Amino acid sequence: NVGLTAAFVHDTVIYSNNTLGPLHGDALRAQVEYGPGLNKESAAYLTAQADVRKYIRLSGSSLFAVRAAGMNSTRPSGDFMLMGGSDMLRNYPYFSVVGNQVGYGSAELRFPIPSTYVLGTPIRGVLFGDYALAKFSADKFPTRREWAYGFGLQTDIFLPMNFEWARTKFSPKKWT
């Protein structure tokens, strides 16, 4: 297939070493891809996806962050979104939630932990909540509804490191 893609990107995010990443601003990426069916071996498809982020500065090194992402694709055996891990749907195994019809949302409060350093790099605390919906368009299985909330510690010594404790749909009565 030959695909035609159009995307809109808007980014006003300000970064800071005090917060180990974004400090304030917003970002948006919206993309649409269309592929015409060129012969009987290929089918036409349409994929639309968006990722919206907002960072609200609360102090010099604290912030509130929200994110929403979504995707819908009719491409057979094609476009899909993977979730799970330390970035999307925390405390789930990496890439354990997948679909081509996906909705994801998260909210988190990031704050410094005073006088706490590892090899001269500050540690920050994170309170978070994640929610995801995922399914495949041609699937007869019901939509997966997954969630997690909890707290964690983050640092950026050589590479970003996350330590998180959460309650999830699969462990609602214990912290993992």
FINU-295593 format. One record per residue (C-alpha): residue number from 1; residue in one letter; x, y, z. Coordinates in Angstrom, 1 decimal, decimal comma. Layout:
<zalums>
{pos:NUM	code:a	x:X	y:Y	z:Z} .
...
</zalums>
This chain:
<zalums>
{pos:1	code:n	x:0,0	y:0,0	z:0,0} .
{pos:2	code:v	x:0,9	y:3,6	z:-0,5} .
{pos:3	code:g	x:-0,1	y:5,8	z:2,3} .
{pos:4	code:l	x:-0,7	y:9,6	z:2,4} .
{pos:5	code:t	x:0,0	y:11,1	z:5,8} .
{pos:6	code:a	x:-0,8	y:14,6	z:7,2} .
{pos:7	code:a	x:0,1	y:15,7	z:10,7} .
{pos:8	code:f	x:-0,3	y:18,8	z:12,9} .
{pos:9	code:v	x:2,2	y:19,4	z:15,6} .
{pos:10	code:h	x:2,0	y:22,1	z:18,3} .
{pos:11	code:d	x:4,6	y:22,4	z:21,1} .
{pos:12	code:t	x:5,1	y:25,1	z:23,8} .
{pos:13	code:v	x:6,7	y:22,9	z:26,4} .
{pos:14	code:i	x:9,5	y:24,4	z:28,5} .
{pos:15	code:y	x:12,0	y:22,0	z:30,0} .
{pos:16	code:s	x:14,0	y:22,3	z:33,3} .
{pos:17	code:n	x:16,7	y:20,3	z:35,0} .
{pos:18	code:n	x:14,9	y:21,0	z:38,3} .
{pos:19	code:t	x:11,9	y:18,8	z:37,2} .
{pos:20	code:l	x:14,0	y:16,3	z:35,2} .
{pos:21	code:g	x:12,0	y:17,1	z:32,1} .
{pos:22	code:p	x:9,0	y:19,2	z:31,2} .
{pos:23	code:l	x:8,1	y:22,1	z:33,5} .
{pos:24	code:h	x:5,3	y:24,1	z:31,7} .
{pos:25	code:g	x:3,4	y:24,2	z:28,4} .
{pos:26	code:d	x:1,4	y:22,0	z:26,2} .
{pos:27	code:a	x:1,9	y:19,7	z:23,2} .
{pos:28	code:l	x:-0,3	y:18,2	z:20,5} .
{pos:29	code:r	x:0,3	y:15,8	z:17,7} .
{pos:30	code:a	x:-2,6	y:14,9	z:15,5} .
{pos:31	code:q	x:-2,1	y:12,6	z:12,5} .
{pos:32	code:v	x:-4,2	y:11,1	z:9,8} .
{pos:33	code:e	x:-3,1	y:8,5	z:7,3} .
{pos:34	code:y	x:-5,0	y:7,2	z:4,3} .
{pos:35	code:g	x:-4,0	y:4,3	z:2,0} .
{pos:36	code:p	x:-6,1	y:3,6	z:-1,1} .
{pos:37	code:g	x:-6,6	y:0,0	z:-2,2} .
{pos:38	code:l	x:-4,5	y:-0,1	z:-5,3} .
{pos:39	code:n	x:-5,4	y:-3,6	z:-6,4} .
{pos:40	code:k	x:-7,3	y:-6,7	z:-5,2} .
{pos:41	code:e	x:-4,3	y:-7,7	z:-3,0} .
{pos:42	code:s	x:-4,5	y:-4,5	z:-0,9} .
{pos:43	code:a	x:-7,4	y:-2,8	z:1,0} .
{pos:44	code:a	x:-8,0	y:0,9	z:1,6} .
{pos:45	code:y	x:-7,3	y:2,0	z:5,2} .
{pos:46	code:l	x:-7,6	y:5,0	z:7,4} .
{pos:47	code:t	x:-5,7	y:5,7	z:10,6} .
{pos:48	code:a	x:-6,2	y:8,6	z:12,9} .
{pos:49	code:q	x:-4,2	y:9,3	z:16,1} .
{pos:50	code:a	x:-3,7	y:12,1	z:18,6} .
{pos:51	code:d	x:-1,5	y:12,7	z:21,6} .
{pos:52	code:v	x:-2,2	y:15,7	z:23,8} .
{pos:53	code:r	x:-0,1	y:16,8	z:26,8} .
{pos:54	code:k	x:-0,4	y:19,6	z:29,3} .
{pos:55	code:y	x:2,2	y:20,6	z:32,0} .
{pos:56	code:i	x:1,1	y:23,1	z:34,7} .
{pos:57	code:r	x:3,9	y:24,6	z:36,7} .
{pos:58	code:l	x:3,1	y:24,6	z:40,5} .
{pos:59	code:s	x:6,5	y:25,8	z:41,7} .
{pos:60	code:g	x:10,1	y:26,0	z:40,6} .
{pos:61	code:s	x:10,4	y:22,2	z:40,6} .
{pos:62	code:s	x:6,8	y:20,8	z:41,0} .
{pos:63	code:l	x:4,2	y:20,4	z:38,3} .
{pos:64	code:f	x:0,9	y:18,7	z:37,4} .
{pos:65	code:a	x:0,9	y:16,8	z:34,1} .
{pos:66	code:v	x:-2,0	y:15,4	z:32,1} .
{pos:67	code:r	x:-2,0	y:13,3	z:28,9} .
{pos:68	code:a	x:-4,6	y:11,9	z:26,6} .
{pos:69	code:a	x:-3,8	y:9,7	z:23,6} .
{pos:70	code:g	x:-6,0	y:7,9	z:21,1} .
{pos:71	code:m	x:-5,9	y:5,9	z:17,9} .
{pos:72	code:n	x:-8,4	y:4,3	z:15,5} .
{pos:73	code:s	x:-7,2	y:2,3	z:12,5} .
{pos:74	code:t	x:-9,0	y:0,3	z:9,8} .
{pos:75	code:r	x:-5,6	y:-1,0	z:8,5} .
{pos:76	code:p	x:-5,7	y:-4,8	z:8,5} .
{pos:77	code:s	x:-2,6	y:-6,3	z:10,3} .
{pos:78	code:g	x:-1,2	y:-2,8	z:10,5} .
{pos:79	code:d	x:-1,2	y:0,2	z:12,8} .
{pos:80	code:f	x:-1,6	y:-0,4	z:16,5} .
{pos:81	code:m	x:-0,6	y:1,1	z:19,9} .
{pos:82	code:l	x:1,3	y:-0,7	z:22,6} .
{pos:83	code:m	x:0,9	y:0,3	z:26,3} .
{pos:84	code:g	x:2,3	y:-0,9	z:29,5} .
{pos:85	code:g	x:5,6	y:-0,1	z:31,3} .
{pos:86	code:s	x:7,0	y:3,0	z:32,9} .
{pos:87	code:d	x:5,6	y:5,5	z:30,4} .
{pos:88	code:m	x:2,0	y:4,4	z:29,5} .
{pos:89	code:l	x:-0,1	y:2,4	z:31,9} .
{pos:90	code:r	x:2,4	y:2,0	z:34,6} .
{pos:91	code:n	x:3,1	y:-1,2	z:36,5} .
{pos:92	code:y	x:1,8	y:-3,3	z:33,7} .
{pos:93	code:p	x:4,3	y:-5,5	z:31,8} .
{pos:94	code:y	x:5,9	y:-3,6	z:28,9} .
{pos:95	code:f	x:3,6	y:-3,7	z:25,8} .
{pos:96	code:s	x:1,1	y:-6,0	z:27,4} .
{pos:97	code:v	x:-1,9	y:-3,9	z:26,4} .
{pos:98	code:v	x:-2,4	y:-3,5	z:22,6} .
{pos:99	code:g	x:-5,0	y:-2,5	z:20,1} .
{pos:100	code:n	x:-5,8	y:-0,5	z:17,0} .
{pos:101	code:q	x:-8,7	y:1,2	z:18,7} .
{pos:102	code:v	x:-7,2	y:2,8	z:21,8} .
{pos:103	code:g	x:-7,9	y:5,5	z:24,3} .
{pos:104	code:y	x:-5,4	y:6,4	z:27,1} .
{pos:105	code:g	x:-5,4	y:9,1	z:29,8} .
{pos:106	code:s	x:-3,1	y:9,9	z:32,7} .
{pos:107	code:a	x:-2,7	y:12,5	z:35,4} .
{pos:108	code:e	x:0,3	y:12,9	z:37,7} .
{pos:109	code:l	x:1,8	y:15,2	z:40,3} .
{pos:110	code:r	x:5,6	y:15,5	z:40,1} .
{pos:111	code:f	x:7,5	y:17,0	z:43,0} .
{pos:112	code:p	x:11,0	y:17,0	z:44,4} .
{pos:113	code:i	x:12,0	y:15,1	z:47,4} .
{pos:114	code:p	x:14,1	y:17,6	z:49,4} .
{pos:115	code:s	x:17,8	y:16,7	z:50,2} .
{pos:116	code:t	x:17,5	y:13,4	z:48,3} .
{pos:117	code:y	x:20,2	y:12,7	z:45,7} .
{pos:118	code:v	x:21,7	y:9,7	z:44,0} .
{pos:119	code:l	x:25,2	y:10,3	z:42,6} .
{pos:120	code:g	x:24,5	y:14,1	z:42,7} .
{pos:121	code:t	x:21,2	y:13,8	z:40,8} .
{pos:122	code:p	x:18,0	y:14,8	z:42,5} .
{pos:123	code:i	x:15,1	y:12,3	z:43,0} .
{pos:124	code:r	x:11,5	y:13,3	z:42,4} .
{pos:125	code:g	x:8,3	y:11,8	z:43,6} .
{pos:126	code:v	x:5,3	y:11,1	z:41,4} .
{pos:127	code:l	x:1,7	y:10,5	z:42,3} .
{pos:128	code:f	x:-0,1	y:9,1	z:39,2} .
{pos:129	code:g	x:-3,3	y:7,7	z:37,8} .
{pos:130	code:d	x:-3,6	y:5,9	z:34,4} .
{pos:131	code:y	x:-6,6	y:4,5	z:32,5} .
{pos:132	code:a	x:-6,7	y:2,8	z:29,1} .
{pos:133	code:l	x:-9,2	y:1,2	z:26,7} .
{pos:134	code:a	x:-7,9	y:-1,1	z:24,0} .
{pos:135	code:k	x:-9,3	y:-3,5	z:21,4} .
{pos:136	code:f	x:-8,8	y:-4,6	z:17,8} .
{pos:137	code:s	x:-11,5	y:-3,5	z:15,3} .
{pos:138	code:a	x:-12,1	y:-7,0	z:13,9} .
{pos:139	code:d	x:-11,9	y:-8,7	z:17,3} .
{pos:140	code:k	x:-14,9	y:-10,3	z:18,8} .
{pos:141	code:f	x:-13,4	y:-10,0	z:22,3} .
{pos:142	code:p	x:-14,7	y:-7,2	z:24,5} .
{pos:143	code:t	x:-12,7	y:-3,9	z:25,0} .
{pos:144	code:r	x:-10,0	y:-4,2	z:27,6} .
{pos:145	code:r	x:-10,4	y:-1,6	z:30,4} .
{pos:146	code:e	x:-7,2	y:-1,2	z:32,4} .
{pos:147	code:w	x:-6,2	y:1,1	z:35,2} .
{pos:148	code:a	x:-3,4	y:1,8	z:37,6} .
{pos:149	code:y	x:-2,7	y:4,4	z:40,3} .
{pos:150	code:g	x:0,1	y:4,8	z:42,7} .
{pos:151	code:f	x:3,3	y:6,6	z:43,5} .
{pos:152	code:g	x:6,9	y:6,4	z:42,4} .
{pos:153	code:l	x:10,4	y:7,7	z:42,5} .
{pos:154	code:q	x:12,3	y:9,0	z:39,4} .
{pos:155	code:t	x:15,9	y:10,0	z:38,8} .
{pos:156	code:d	x:18,1	y:10,7	z:35,8} .
{pos:157	code:i	x:21,5	y:9,4	z:36,7} .
{pos:158	code:f	x:22,8	y:8,0	z:33,4} .
{pos:159	code:l	x:19,4	y:7,0	z:32,0} .
{pos:160	code:p	x:16,0	y:7,8	z:33,4} .
{pos:161	code:m	x:15,1	y:5,3	z:36,2} .
{pos:162	code:n	x:11,6	y:4,8	z:37,6} .
{pos:163	code:f	x:10,6	y:2,9	z:40,8} .
{pos:164	code:e	x:6,8	y:2,6	z:41,1} .
{pos:165	code:w	x:4,3	y:1,1	z:43,4} .
{pos:166	code:a	x:0,8	y:0,8	z:42,1} .
{pos:167	code:r	x:-2,6	y:-0,8	z:42,4} .
{pos:168	code:t	x:-3,9	y:-2,1	z:39,1} .
{pos:169	code:k	x:-6,9	y:-3,9	z:37,8} .
{pos:170	code:f	x:-5,1	y:-7,2	z:38,4} .
{pos:171	code:s	x:-3,9	y:-6,4	z:41,9} .
{pos:172	code:p	x:-6,5	y:-4,0	z:43,4} .
{pos:173	code:k	x:-5,9	y:-5,0	z:47,0} .
{pos:174	code:k	x:-2,1	y:-4,9	z:47,1} .
{pos:175	code:w	x:0,7	y:-2,6	z:46,1} .
{pos:176	code:t	x:3,0	y:-4,1	z:43,5} .
</zalums>
